[in-house]
Amino acid sequence: MDESSRLSSAARMVRNFLFGIVNKEFLTFVFFLFVSGAFWLMMALNEDVERELKIPIRLTGVPRNVVITSEVTDTLRVVVKDKGYMFLPYMYGDAIQPVVLTFKSHDKGNGRMTVSSSEMLKQVKPMLFKSTTVASVKPDRWEITYNYGESKKIPVRLKGSVVPNESYFLSSIVIEPEMVTVYASRQKLDSLRSIYTHHVRLKNLVDTVTQTVSLQTLQGVKVVPSEVKVTFCPDVLTEESVEVPVTAVNMPHGKVLRTFPSKVKVTFTTGASMFRSIQASSFSVVADYEDIMAHPSDKCKLWLKTVPHGVRNAQMEVETVDYLIEE
């Protein structure tokens, strides 16, 4: 069988299949399904409907020395009503163009720019068909605050709850950067002392964790950068002790207080990696002459006055000792 005969035979098989009794019924079903779908679509498109049009807002002509210090709303949401088929050009065409606001036209020179929704609608309505009616507009007004580069640096403070595992100690928290630049009005700049992060919550911390955390948003304030990296460094708790000399305080001239013993043991818990940096001189144990005179006794009371950073649960082995006051 030559090539043309094989093609003719294949065509006959396809034709017989397509026009078989069963397939004729199937094709008829598909035809009426298409017709009914098209009829339903025409009916739906001919009904009155409401749709929200999202129209971009563009601010142009901003001077180089102007810093916008507030969040900028970049979309005007306009709810309109019309026949369904009238929305096709809005949704799939280029009938809707951005609303353009020029800095010079709306600048009042007071660090704040406000444009009402009715003013923005003046640009929107010429883009709409005559049959389209506006039902609502959001936001009611478009507003920004700005300054001419006035700024200062302030420290970042962590806000939240960070709890290490019960066998661990939070040895350090590192914030990078520690200082950020804030742009705002002079009055707000004068009142700002620090800025906090958004709330951080960590539990059962056993390994070093680094998170990128956003800074709080303040109205009329721009923060650069707007987020920081925070590293939490836990350390294994260890119990240690040091011998700390007793120091006399509030002694009158010419008198000397001697205690027996002259040193006391102070026990404490700290991170294993921090213990090497903790010295006995970092603690201070005192005996107060005025307290001894106010409460005469065979023994004098000791006070643990100074404890270095990173030390927890510091306690003296004894709280009273024998003493002698020499002239």
Disulfide bonds with the S-S distance in Angstrom:
none
